[in-house]
Amino acid sequence: MNIEIRKGDITKVRTDAIVNAANSKLLGGGGVDGAIHRAAGKQLLAECRRLRDTTLKDGLPAGQAVATDGYDLPARWVIHTVGPVYAKTKDKSDILASCYRESLRVADEIGAKSVAFPAISAGIYGWPMDSATQIAVDTVLAAGTQVQTVVFVPFSADAEAAFHEALRASRDA
């Protein structure tokens, strides 16, 4: 698998699918979620509402993933996943890792060969960047997937440096 790190705006990345760090309601929000909904257009919100009205009446559970069309995005699909909120008192690393595994599983189901990921849970959900990026890289490298290219798309220079360090540490291990 080819792994790339490209600092920038995930809504501009040309991959088969981009991953949305969504909230469980799937109806948009702040950060990456809001940016993806704005860039994709109103049809994305309409499709997410249909999912909520049918198969995801209680919302999307943390650690799970579901795909929608990409609409006005350069990506054909959006894979929505809900990361865990960081808590010092309870280890939720398995849930964060599940976001990456499940997103890749969904990518395989829809036939995506390239997928772009943000740093899931590392924004408003408070996950420490070094830990979040190491979990992301380790999980993607260990995943049995047909995806050929994974692009990590950090928004900040600090996140970019953390992804590079995580990739270096994983490859040295």
N, C-alpha and C positions, 0 to 999 in steps of 0.2 A: 504494500500500500504506500502511496505517495502522500506525505504529510507536508503541508505548506502553512506558513504563518504570514498573514497579510493584514497589517494594521489598517483600519479604515471603517467604512460603513457597510455593514452586512447586507443592507438593502440594495447595494450596487454590485455585489459579487455575482459573477456569472458561473454558477454551478447548477447542476440538475435540481438540487434542493438546498434550501437554507433552513436552519433550525431556529425556531422562535422560542426564546426563554419566556414562556407564557405564564399567565396565572391560571388557576384551575377553572375560572369562568369562561376562558377562551374568547372574551369579548373585547380584547384590547386592554391597554393600560399604559404604563409609563415605560421609559427606557427602551430596550430592544423591542419589546412587545408593541409598544405604541408606534415606534418607527416603522416596523414591518406592516402593521395595519394601515398606517397612513400611506406608505409607498405602494402597497398592494391594491388599495382602493376599496370601495364599499362592498364589492362582491365577496371579499374575504370575510368581512364581518357577517354578511348574509349566510355564507356557508358555515361559519362557526355557530351561528344561531341555529341553523338546521341540525348540526351535530348535537347541540344542547337540547333541542326539542325531541331528538330521536335516541341516538345511541349513548349520549353522555349527559343524561338528565341531571345527574349530580355533579357534573363537571369532570375535568380530567384529573385523575389522582397524581400526586407527586411521583416522579420516577417513571411514568408511563408516557407514551407518545402516540400521536395521530397525525395523519397527513391531510392537507387540503391543496387545492390548486394555488398557484402563485399569482395569478391574475396579472396585475401591472408590474410585477417584479421581473427582473431578468431571469430568475429561477423559475423552473416549471412548477415546482412544488414548495410548499412550506410544511415542515415537520414541526409540530407544536409539542413541547415537553414542559413539564412543570418541575422546576428544581425545588429542593427543600430549603427552608429558611434555616440559616446557620444557628446553632445553639451550642454554647460551650459545655453545657451539662449533658448533652445527648449526642452521640456520634451518629450522624446521618450520612456518612460517606457512601454507604451502600445505595442509598436513594439517589445521591448525585451521580454515582457511577451508572446506575440504572437508566438515568436520563440519556446518557451517551449510548449505552447498549441498545436500549429500546428505539432510539432515533435511528441507529444503524439498521436494526431489524426492520423497521418501517421502510427505510430507504431501500433495503433489499426487496421488500414486498412490492414496492412501486417501480422498481427497476432503475433507481438513481445510481449512477456510477460516480458522481461527485457530490459532496455534501459540505456545506459551510456551517461551522458552529461558532456561536459567541461563547463567552466565558459564563456558562450557566451558573446561577446563584451567586455570582461574585459582585453583583451590583447592589441593588436595594435589599436583596435577601441576605447580605452581610457576610458571605463566605469569604474567608481570607484568600486573597488572590493566589499566593504561592500554593496553598493546598488545593484550591479549585482547579488550577491549571495542571497540577500533577495528577490529580484524579482523572481529569479529562484526557490527558495524553496517555496515561497508563491504560485506561479503559479502552480507548480507541485502538491502541497498539495490540491489545489482547483480544479484541473482538474478532470473531470469525464472521467476515462479511464479504460480500461481492463488491462493495464500494471500492473503487480504485484510487480516488483522491479525496482526502479530507483536508479542508482548509479551516484553520482556526483564525477567526477574525476579531482580534482584540481592538477595542476602541481607543485605548490610551497607550502611551509609551510604557507605562509601568506594567500594564497587562501584557503588552507585546514582549517585554523583557522576561516576564514570568513564564510565558509560553515557551520562549526559546530555552530558558533554563530547565523547564520541565522536560522538554524534548531531549536536551543534552543529557540530563540525569537518567532518563529512561533508556537511552541508547547506550549509556556507559554501564548500566546495571547488568 
